[in-house]
Amino acid sequence: MAYNFYLFRCKDGSLYSGSTKDLKNREQVHNAGKGSKYVWAHGGGKIVYSEKFKTTGEALKREAEIKRWSKAKKEKLVSI
């Protein structure tokens, strides 16, 4: 089963990074206010970027890498 890293654009314009097995479900959970406190506090939104990996570890490693990036660098990735 594939595991995904994703960037979620909150309604206030901020970006949240996360990992999941099911992108569609994760977006629905975030918008129901149950996904994360950050997304809930920033008004929900939508997944704007994702990458697939073979293992959970690979996706989590990518998530950790991108969390250290500046917002400008994340925005550039999203615009690809």
CNS distance restraints for C-alpha pairs under 8 A (distance, minus, plus):
assign (resid   1 and name CA) (resid  21 and name CA) 7.64 0.50 0.50
assign (resid   1 and name CA) (resid  54 and name CA) 6.94 0.50 0.50
assign (resid   1 and name CA) (resid  55 and name CA) 7.93 0.50 0.50
assign (resid   2 and name CA) (resid  21 and name CA) 6.43 0.50 0.50
assign (resid   2 and name CA) (resid  52 and name CA) 6.20 0.50 0.50
assign (resid   2 and name CA) (resid  53 and name CA) 5.69 0.50 0.50
assign (resid   2 and name CA) (resid  54 and name CA) 5.11 0.50 0.50
assign (resid   2 and name CA) (resid  55 and name CA) 6.75 0.50 0.50
assign (resid   3 and name CA) (resid  19 and name CA) 7.20 0.50 0.50
assign (resid   3 and name CA) (resid  20 and name CA) 5.90 0.50 0.50
assign (resid   3 and name CA) (resid  21 and name CA) 4.65 0.50 0.50
assign (resid   3 and name CA) (resid  22 and name CA) 7.75 0.50 0.50
assign (resid   3 and name CA) (resid  52 and name CA) 5.78 0.50 0.50
assign (resid   3 and name CA) (resid  53 and name CA) 5.22 0.50 0.50
assign (resid   3 and name CA) (resid  54 and name CA) 6.18 0.50 0.50
assign (resid   3 and name CA) (resid  55 and name CA) 6.03 0.50 0.50
assign (resid   3 and name CA) (resid  56 and name CA) 5.68 0.50 0.50
assign (resid   3 and name CA) (resid  59 and name CA) 6.34 0.50 0.50
assign (resid   4 and name CA) (resid  19 and name CA) 5.41 0.50 0.50
assign (resid   4 and name CA) (resid  20 and name CA) 5.26 0.50 0.50
assign (resid   4 and name CA) (resid  21 and name CA) 5.88 0.50 0.50
assign (resid   4 and name CA) (resid  22 and name CA) 7.58 0.50 0.50
assign (resid   4 and name CA) (resid  23 and name CA) 7.27 0.50 0.50
assign (resid   4 and name CA) (resid  50 and name CA) 6.44 0.50 0.50
assign (resid   4 and name CA) (resid  51 and name CA) 5.57 0.50 0.50
assign (resid   4 and name CA) (resid  52 and name CA) 4.57 0.50 0.50
assign (resid   4 and name CA) (resid  53 and name CA) 5.99 0.50 0.50
assign (resid   4 and name CA) (resid  59 and name CA) 5.94 0.50 0.50
assign (resid   5 and name CA) (resid  17 and name CA) 7.42 0.50 0.50
assign (resid   5 and name CA) (resid  18 and name CA) 5.82 0.50 0.50
assign (resid   5 and name CA) (resid  19 and name CA) 4.37 0.50 0.50
assign (resid   5 and name CA) (resid  20 and name CA) 6.63 0.50 0.50
assign (resid   5 and name CA) (resid  50 and name CA) 5.48 0.50 0.50
assign (resid   5 and name CA) (resid  51 and name CA) 5.32 0.50 0.50
assign (resid   5 and name CA) (resid  52 and name CA) 6.57 0.50 0.50
assign (resid   5 and name CA) (resid  53 and name CA) 7.79 0.50 0.50
assign (resid   5 and name CA) (resid  59 and name CA) 5.27 0.50 0.50
assign (resid   5 and name CA) (resid  60 and name CA) 7.21 0.50 0.50
assign (resid   5 and name CA) (resid  62 and name CA) 6.95 0.50 0.50
assign (resid   5 and name CA) (resid  63 and name CA) 6.11 0.50 0.50
assign (resid   6 and name CA) (resid  17 and name CA) 5.71 0.50 0.50
assign (resid   6 and name CA) (resid  18 and name CA) 5.44 0.50 0.50
assign (resid   6 and name CA) (resid  19 and name CA) 5.99 0.50 0.50
assign (resid   6 and name CA) (resid  20 and name CA) 7.88 0.50 0.50
assign (resid   6 and name CA) (resid  23 and name CA) 7.94 0.50 0.50
assign (resid   6 and name CA) (resid  47 and name CA) 6.71 0.50 0.50
assign (resid   6 and name CA) (resid  48 and name CA) 7.58 0.50 0.50
assign (resid   6 and name CA) (resid  49 and name CA) 5.50 0.50 0.50
assign (resid   6 and name CA) (resid  50 and name CA) 4.14 0.50 0.50
assign (resid   6 and name CA) (resid  51 and name CA) 6.51 0.50 0.50
assign (resid   6 and name CA) (resid  63 and name CA) 7.85 0.50 0.50
assign (resid   7 and name CA) (resid  15 and name CA) 6.25 0.50 0.50
assign (resid   7 and name CA) (resid  16 and name CA) 5.58 0.50 0.50
assign (resid   7 and name CA) (resid  17 and name CA) 4.54 0.50 0.50
assign (resid   7 and name CA) (resid  18 and name CA) 6.57 0.50 0.50
assign (resid   7 and name CA) (resid  47 and name CA) 5.79 0.50 0.50
assign (resid   7 and name CA) (resid  48 and name CA) 5.89 0.50 0.50
assign (resid   7 and name CA) (resid  49 and name CA) 5.15 0.50 0.50
assign (resid   7 and name CA) (resid  50 and name CA) 6.37 0.50 0.50
assign (resid   7 and name CA) (resid  78 and name CA) 7.83 0.50 0.50
assign (resid   8 and name CA) (resid  15 and name CA) 5.50 0.50 0.50
assign (resid   8 and name CA) (resid  16 and name CA) 5.00 0.50 0.50
assign (resid   8 and name CA) (resid  17 and name CA) 6.20 0.50 0.50
assign (resid   8 and name CA) (resid  18 and name CA) 7.89 0.50 0.50
assign (resid   8 and name CA) (resid  45 and name CA) 6.87 0.50 0.50
assign (resid   8 and name CA) (resid  46 and name CA) 5.46 0.50 0.50
assign (resid   8 and name CA) (resid  47 and name CA) 4.15 0.50 0.50
assign (resid   8 and name CA) (resid  48 and name CA) 5.69 0.50 0.50
assign (resid   8 and name CA) (resid  49 and name CA) 7.19 0.50 0.50
assign (resid   9 and name CA) (resid  13 and name CA) 6.03 0.50 0.50
assign (resid   9 and name CA) (resid  14 and name CA) 5.88 0.50 0.50
assign (resid   9 and name CA) (resid  15 and name CA) 4.75 0.50 0.50
assign (resid   9 and name CA) (resid  16 and name CA) 6.54 0.50 0.50
assign (resid   9 and name CA) (resid  44 and name CA) 7.97 0.50 0.50
assign (resid   9 and name CA) (resid  45 and name CA) 5.55 0.50 0.50
assign (resid   9 and name CA) (resid  46 and name CA) 5.46 0.50 0.50
assign (resid   9 and name CA) (resid  47 and name CA) 6.09 0.50 0.50
assign (resid   9 and name CA) (resid  48 and name CA) 6.20 0.50 0.50
assign (resid  10 and name CA) (resid  14 and name CA) 5.34 0.50 0.50
assign (resid  10 and name CA) (resid  15 and name CA) 6.10 0.50 0.50
assign (resid  10 and name CA) (resid  16 and name CA) 7.30 0.50 0.50
assign (resid  10 and name CA) (resid  39 and name CA) 6.43 0.50 0.50
assign (resid  10 and name CA) (resid  42 and name CA) 5.87 0.50 0.50
assign (resid  10 and name CA) (resid  43 and name CA) 6.20 0.50 0.50
assign (resid  10 and name CA) (resid  44 and name CA) 5.22 0.50 0.50
assign (resid  10 and name CA) (resid  45 and name CA) 4.37 0.50 0.50
assign (resid  10 and name CA) (resid  46 and name CA) 6.72 0.50 0.50
assign (resid  11 and name CA) (resid  42 and name CA) 6.44 0.50 0.50
assign (resid  11 and name CA) (resid  43 and name CA) 5.42 0.50 0.50
assign (resid  11 and name CA) (resid  44 and name CA) 5.86 0.50 0.50
assign (resid  11 and name CA) (resid  45 and name CA) 5.06 0.50 0.50
assign (resid  12 and name CA) (resid  42 and name CA) 6.01 0.50 0.50
assign (resid  12 and name CA) (resid  43 and name CA) 6.93 0.50 0.50
assign (resid  14 and name CA) (resid  42 and name CA) 7.74 0.50 0.50
assign (resid  15 and name CA) (resid  71 and name CA) 7.81 0.50 0.50
assign (resid  16 and name CA) (resid  38 and name CA) 7.73 0.50 0.50
assign (resid  16 and name CA) (resid  39 and name CA) 7.14 0.50 0.50
assign (resid  17 and name CA) (resid  63 and name CA) 6.48 0.50 0.50
assign (resid  17 and name CA) (resid  66 and name CA) 7.72 0.50 0.50
assign (resid  17 and name CA) (resid  67 and name CA) 6.76 0.50 0.50
assign (resid  18 and name CA) (resid  63 and name CA) 6.24 0.50 0.50
assign (resid  19 and name CA) (resid  59 and name CA) 6.42 0.50 0.50
assign (resid  19 and name CA) (resid  60 and name CA) 6.55 0.50 0.50
assign (resid  19 and name CA) (resid  63 and name CA) 6.95 0.50 0.50
assign (resid  20 and name CA) (resid  26 and name CA) 6.89 0.50 0.50
assign (resid  22 and name CA) (resid  26 and name CA) 6.09 0.50 0.50
assign (resid  23 and name CA) (resid  27 and name CA) 6.19 0.50 0.50
assign (resid  23 and name CA) (resid  47 and name CA) 7.84 0.50 0.50
assign (resid  24 and name CA) (resid  28 and name CA) 6.45 0.50 0.50
assign (resid  25 and name CA) (resid  29 and name CA) 6.13 0.50 0.50
assign (resid  26 and name CA) (resid  30 and name CA) 6.13 0.50 0.50
assign (resid  26 and name CA) (resid  35 and name CA) 7.06 0.50 0.50
assign (resid  27 and name CA) (resid  31 and name CA) 6.22 0.50 0.50
assign (resid  27 and name CA) (resid  45 and name CA) 7.95 0.50 0.50
assign (resid  27 and name CA) (resid  46 and name CA) 6.23 0.50 0.50
assign (resid  27 and name CA) (resid  47 and name CA) 6.42 0.50 0.50
assign (resid  28 and name CA) (resid  32 and name CA) 6.14 0.50 0.50
assign (resid  29 and name CA) (resid  33 and name CA) 6.59 0.50 0.50
assign (resid  29 and name CA) (resid  34 and name CA) 5.45 0.50 0.50
assign (resid  29 and name CA) (resid  35 and name CA) 5.12 0.50 0.50
assign (resid  30 and name CA) (resid  34 and name CA) 5.59 0.50 0.50
assign (resid  30 and name CA) (resid  35 and name CA) 4.09 0.50 0.50
assign (resid  30 and name CA) (resid  36 and name CA) 6.57 0.50 0.50
assign (resid  30 and name CA) (resid  39 and name CA) 6.49 0.50 0.50
assign (resid  30 and name CA) (resid  40 and name CA) 7.00 0.50 0.50
assign (resid  30 and name CA) (resid  44 and name CA) 6.20 0.50 0.50
assign (resid  30 and name CA) (resid  45 and name CA) 7.87 0.50 0.50
assign (resid  31 and name CA) (resid  35 and name CA) 7.53 0.50 0.50
assign (resid  31 and name CA) (resid  39 and name CA) 7.97 0.50 0.50
assign (resid  31 and name CA) (resid  40 and name CA) 7.46 0.50 0.50
assign (resid  31 and name CA) (resid  43 and name CA) 7.87 0.50 0.50
assign (resid  31 and name CA) (resid  44 and name CA) 4.84 0.50 0.50
assign (resid  31 and name CA) (resid  45 and name CA) 6.55 0.50 0.50
assign (resid  32 and name CA) (resid  44 and name CA) 7.93 0.50 0.50
assign (resid  33 and name CA) (resid  37 and name CA) 7.73 0.50 0.50
assign (resid  33 and name CA) (resid  39 and name CA) 7.41 0.50 0.50
assign (resid  33 and name CA) (resid  40 and name CA) 4.95 0.50 0.50
assign (resid  33 and name CA) (resid  44 and name CA) 7.24 0.50 0.50
assign (resid  34 and name CA) (resid  40 and name CA) 7.32 0.50 0.50
assign (resid  35 and name CA) (resid  39 and name CA) 7.14 0.50 0.50
assign (resid  35 and name CA) (resid  40 and name CA) 7.49 0.50 0.50
assign (resid  36 and name CA) (resid  40 and name CA) 6.22 0.50 0.50
assign (resid  37 and name CA) (resid  41 and name CA) 6.02 0.50 0.50
assign (resid  38 and name CA) (resid  42 and name CA) 6.27 0.50 0.50
assign (resid  39 and name CA) (resid  43 and name CA) 6.24 0.50 0.50
assign (resid  39 and name CA) (resid  44 and name CA) 5.37 0.50 0.50
assign (resid  39 and name CA) (resid  45 and name CA) 7.88 0.50 0.50
assign (resid  40 and name CA) (resid  44 and name CA) 5.77 0.50 0.50
assign (resid  48 and name CA) (resid  78 and name CA) 6.64 0.50 0.50
assign (resid  49 and name CA) (resid  78 and name CA) 5.74 0.50 0.50
assign (resid  52 and name CA) (resid  59 and name CA) 7.43 0.50 0.50
assign (resid  53 and name CA) (resid  58 and name CA) 6.12 0.50 0.50
assign (resid  53 and name CA) (resid  59 and name CA) 5.78 0.50 0.50
assign (resid  54 and name CA) (resid  58 and name CA) 7.19 0.50 0.50
assign (resid  55 and name CA) (resid  59 and name CA) 6.65 0.50 0.50
assign (resid  56 and name CA) (resid  60 and name CA) 6.14 0.50 0.50
assign (resid  57 and name CA) (resid  61 and name CA) 6.02 0.50 0.50
assign (resid  58 and name CA) (resid  62 and name CA) 6.30 0.50 0.50
assign (resid  59 and name CA) (resid  63 and name CA) 6.15 0.50 0.50
assign (resid  60 and name CA) (resid  64 and name CA) 6.14 0.50 0.50
assign (resid  61 and name CA) (resid  65 and name CA) 6.23 0.50 0.50
assign (resid  62 and name CA) (resid  66 and name CA) 6.20 0.50 0.50
assign (resid  63 and name CA) (resid  67 and name CA) 6.07 0.50 0.50
assign (resid  64 and name CA) (resid  68 and name CA) 6.78 0.50 0.50
assign (resid  65 and name CA) (resid  69 and name CA) 7.15 0.50 0.50
assign (resid  66 and name CA) (resid  74 and name CA) 7.29 0.50 0.50
assign (resid  69 and name CA) (resid  73 and name CA) 6.13 0.50 0.50
assign (resid  69 and name CA) (resid  74 and name CA) 6.55 0.50 0.50
assign (resid  70 and name CA) (resid  74 and name CA) 6.44 0.50 0.50
assign (resid  71 and name CA) (resid  75 and name CA) 6.05 0.50 0.50
assign (resid  72 and name CA) (resid  76 and name CA) 6.29 0.50 0.50
assign (resid  73 and name CA) (resid  77 and name CA) 6.44 0.50 0.50
assign (resid  74 and name CA) (resid  78 and name CA) 6.29 0.50 0.50
assign (resid  75 and name CA) (resid  79 and name CA) 6.23 0.50 0.50
assign (resid  76 and name CA) (resid  80 and name CA) 6.72 0.50 0.50
